[in-house]
Amino acid sequence: MQKIYKILFIIILSISSTLAKDIKPTFIIKSRGLVNDFVIDGFYLYVANGDGSVEIFDIREQKKVSEIFIKPYKNVRGEIINPKVLSVDRMEGKTLIVTTSINGYRNIWIHNGNKLNLINNSKTTAKEARFVDRDKFILGTLGYDITLYSTNDGAYSTYSKQIEESSFSDMAISQDKKSMVSASESGEVTIIDIKSGNIINRLSSLNVDNIYKVAYKKGTIITGGQDRRVGVYPKVGKPYYIKSKFLIYCVGLSDDAKIGVYSSNEDNDLQLFDVSNGKKLDVLKGQDSVPSTIKFFNARGIFSAGYGYNIYYWSL
């Protein structure tokens, strides 16, 4: 009898260990402006805010250590406006920044660690920009033009191509910087060769409406959209989607592409899932804003932010 009880105890323990659990934030970092984007570089968090700066936080100490300020500009009424920082990226000591400007246009900046330089000398409607290497970056415009810029001997575009007539939603670059995935309000997902700008593939869409966010790691792609679907395109295996009860504003993917995460409900919870089979795992609870950016810090930690002042860290 004692042996039977022991076996039952082991079975129950095994089952309970596999049950999904709710996880609360380990710590919260507060920005001085509404958070629009962030990027992780080593143990530092670069936060793009809506009040004219990129704040730099030391993750280990959970405190601000520096800040890159963007020069204010005058709007059409002559008022002094702090630009909104829409996008931020990092590469080998450089910070790539997209900000709002007059008449709805955007400015592109690069901070080299000492000085902030205005890069673009023409009007653009860029939504986000990402480094390809230390001297090149790619940007996506609201009109879904994908442009590769070089900053050697001044800034110039090596190509600019319109991918669709639909409005651009989001893009994600592969870890080797050779390809990128982009998406639009049409729900279509496109894989693009970064060097040439040529389309590698247009995927049979799992989303039937506007895609808000994409994630791209190890050849695996996940999407989240207005149709309340999480599209999953594994590198190996058949594409599938997860149906949610709420709009999927944001998605994220671990570096090994084994674990995905998506914003799942009105309470701004983040749902983890197993990419190989779509099985739901733990739930990250405690965010007080609609999620807009989710990034894995490592295999055991996730940062998330939304349309608010806080950046959340969850230890998995």
Residue pairs with C-beta under 8 A, 6 or more apart in sequence:
20 280
20 281
20 282
20 283
21 282
21 283
22 282
22 283
22 285
23 282
23 283
23 284
23 285
23 314
23 315
23 316
24 285
24 286
24 314
25 284
25 286
25 287
25 312
25 313
25 314
26 301
26 313
26 314
26 315
27 62
27 313
28 310
28 311
28 312
28 313
29 45
29 47
29 57
29 62
29 310
29 311
29 313
30 309
30 310
30 311
31 47
31 49
31 55
31 309
31 310
31 311
32 49
32 51
32 53
32 55
32 309
33 49
33 50
33 51
33 52
33 53
33 309
34 49
34 50
34 51
34 307
34 308
34 309
35 47
35 48
35 49
35 50
35 292
35 293
35 305
35 306
35 307
35 308
35 309
35 310
35 311
36 48
36 49
36 50
36 84
36 85
36 86
36 87
36 292
37 47
37 48
37 85
37 86
37 87
37 88
37 128
37 292
37 293
38 45
38 46
38 47
38 48
38 88
38 293
38 295
38 303
38 305
38 311
39 45
39 46
39 88
39 89
39 90
39 295
40 46
40 59
40 295
40 297
40 303
41 90
43 58
43 59
43 60
44 56
44 57
44 58
44 59
44 65
45 56
45 57
45 59
45 303
45 311
46 54
46 55
46 56
46 88
46 90
46 95
47 54
47 55
47 56
47 57
47 88
47 305
47 311
48 54
48 85
48 86
48 87
48 88
48 97
49 55
49 84
49 85
50 84
50 85
51 82
51 84
52 69
52 70
52 72
52 82
52 83
52 84
52 85
52 99
53 67
53 68
53 69
53 70
53 85
54 67
54 68
54 70
54 85
54 88
54 95
54 97
54 111
55 64
55 66
55 67
56 64
56 65
56 66
56 67
56 68
57 63
57 64
57 65
57 311
58 64
58 65
59 297
59 313
68 95
68 97
68 111
68 116
70 82
70 83
70 85
70 97
70 99
70 107
70 109
70 116
71 83
72 80
72 81
72 82
72 83
73 80
73 81
73 83
73 101
73 102
74 80
74 81
74 102
75 81
75 102
76 102
76 103
83 99
83 100
83 101
83 107
84 99
84 100
85 97
85 98
85 99
86 98
86 99
86 100
86 106
86 126
86 127
86 128
87 96
87 97
87 98
87 126
87 127
87 128
87 129
87 130
88 95
88 96
88 97
88 98
89 95
89 96
89 129
89 130
89 131
89 137
90 96
90 131
91 131
91 133
91 134
92 134
93 112
93 113
94 110
94 111
94 112
94 113
94 131
94 134
95 110
95 111
96 108
96 109
96 110
96 129
96 130
96 131
96 137
97 108
97 109
97 110
97 111
98 106
98 107
98 108
98 109
98 126
98 127
98 128
98 129
98 139
99 106
99 107
99 109
100 106
100 107
101 107
104 125
105 123
105 124
105 125
106 120
106 124
106 125
106 126
106 127
107 118
107 120
108 118
108 119
108 120
108 124
108 126
108 129
108 139
108 149
108 155
109 116
109 117
109 118
109 119
110 116
110 117
110 119
110 151
111 117
119 149
119 151
119 155
120 126
120 149
120 155
121 155
124 139
124 141
125 141
125 142
125 143
126 139
126 140
126 141
126 142
127 139
127 140
127 141
127 142
127 168
128 139
128 140
128 170
128 171
129 137
129 138
129 139
129 140
130 137
130 138
130 139
130 171
130 173
130 180
131 137
131 177
132 138
132 148
132 173
132 177
132 194
133 177
135 150
135 151
135 152
136 148
136 149
136 150
136 151
136 158
137 148
137 149
137 151
138 146
138 147
138 148
138 149
138 171
138 173
138 180
138 194
139 146
139 147
139 149
140 146
140 168
140 170
140 171
140 182
141 147
141 168
142 167
142 168
143 162
143 167
143 168
144 162
144 163
144 164
144 165
144 166
144 167
144 168
144 182
144 184
145 160
145 161
145 162
145 163
145 168
146 160
146 161
146 162
146 163
146 171
146 180
146 182
146 192
146 197
147 157
147 159
147 160
147 161
148 157
148 158
148 159
148 160
148 194
148 197
149 155
149 156
149 157
149 158
150 156
150 157
150 158
159 196
159 197
160 197
161 197
163 182
163 184
163 190
163 192
163 199
164 184
164 186
164 188
164 190
166 184
166 185
166 186
166 188
167 184
167 185
168 182
168 184
169 182
169 183
169 184
169 185
169 210
169 211
169 212
169 213
169 214
170 182
170 183
170 211
170 212
170 213
170 214
171 180
171 181
171 182
171 183
171 214
172 180
172 181
172 182
172 214
172 215
172 216
172 221
173 179
173 180
173 194
173 216
174 180
174 181
174 216
174 217
174 219
175 217
175 218
175 255
177 194
178 193
178 194
178 195
179 191
179 192
179 193
179 194
179 200
180 191
180 192
180 194
180 216
181 189
181 190
181 191
181 192
181 214
181 216
181 221
182 189
182 190
182 192
182 214
183 189
183 190
183 207
183 211
183 213
183 214
183 223
184 210
184 211
185 209
185 210
185 211
186 205
186 210
187 205
187 207
187 208
187 209
187 210
187 211
187 225
187 227
188 202
188 203
188 205
189 202
189 203
189 205
189 207
189 211
189 214
189 221
189 223
189 231
189 233
190 199
190 201
190 202
190 203
191 199
191 200
191 201
191 202
191 203
191 221
192 198
192 199
192 200
193 199
193 200
203 221
203 233
203 239
204 239
205 231
206 223
206 229
206 231
206 232
206 233
206 239
206 240
206 241
207 223
207 225
207 227
207 229
207 231
207 241
208 227
208 229
209 225
209 226
209 227
210 225
210 226
210 227
211 223
211 224
211 225
211 226
211 231
212 224
212 225
212 226
212 247
212 248
212 249
212 250
213 223
213 224
213 248
213 249
213 250
213 251
213 292
214 221
214 222
214 223
214 224
214 251
215 221
215 222
215 223
215 251
215 252
215 253
215 260
216 253
217 253
217 254
217 255
217 256
217 257
218 235
218 255
218 256
218 257
219 235
219 257
220 232
220 233
220 234
220 235
220 253
220 257
220 275
221 231
221 232
221 233
222 230
222 231
222 232
222 233
222 251
222 253
222 260
222 262
222 275
223 229
223 230
223 231
223 233
223 251
224 230
224 231
224 248
224 249
224 250
224 251
224 262
224 263
225 231
225 247
225 248
226 247
226 248
228 243
228 244
228 245
228 246
228 247
228 248
229 241
229 242
229 243
229 244
229 248
230 241
230 242
230 244
230 248
230 251
230 260
230 262
230 273
231 239
231 241
232 239
232 240
232 241
232 242
232 260
232 275
232 278
233 239
234 257
234 275
234 276
235 257
237 276
240 278
242 262
242 273
242 278
244 262
244 264
244 265
244 271
245 264
245 265
246 263
246 264
246 265
246 266
248 262
248 263
248 264
249 263
249 290
249 291
249 292
249 306
250 262
250 263
250 291
250 292
250 293
250 294
250 304
250 306
251 260
251 261
251 262
251 263
251 294
252 260
252 261
252 262
252 294
252 295
252 296
252 302
252 304
253 259
253 260
253 261
253 275
253 296
254 260
254 296
254 299
255 296
255 298
255 299
256 299
257 275
258 274
258 275
258 276
259 272
259 273
259 274
259 275
259 281
259 296
260 272
260 273
260 274
260 275
261 270
261 271
261 272
261 273
261 284
261 294
261 302
262 270
262 271
262 273
262 294
263 269
263 270
263 271
263 290
263 291
263 294
264 270
264 271
264 283
267 285
268 287
268 288
268 289
268 290
268 291
268 306
269 283
269 284
269 285
269 287
270 283
270 284
270 287
270 291
270 294
270 302
270 304
270 314
271 280
271 281
271 283
271 284
272 280
272 281
272 282
272 283
272 284
272 316
273 279
273 280
273 281
274 281
282 316
284 302
284 304
284 312
284 314
286 312
287 304
287 306
287 310
287 312
288 308
288 310
289 305
289 306
289 307
289 308
289 310
290 306
290 307
291 304
291 305
291 306
292 305
292 306
292 307
293 303
293 304
293 305
293 306
294 302
294 303
294 304
295 302
295 303
295 304
296 302
296 303
297 303
297 313
299 316
300 315
300 316
301 313
301 314
301 315
301 316
302 313
302 314
302 316
303 311
303 312
303 313
304 311
304 312
304 314
305 311
305 312
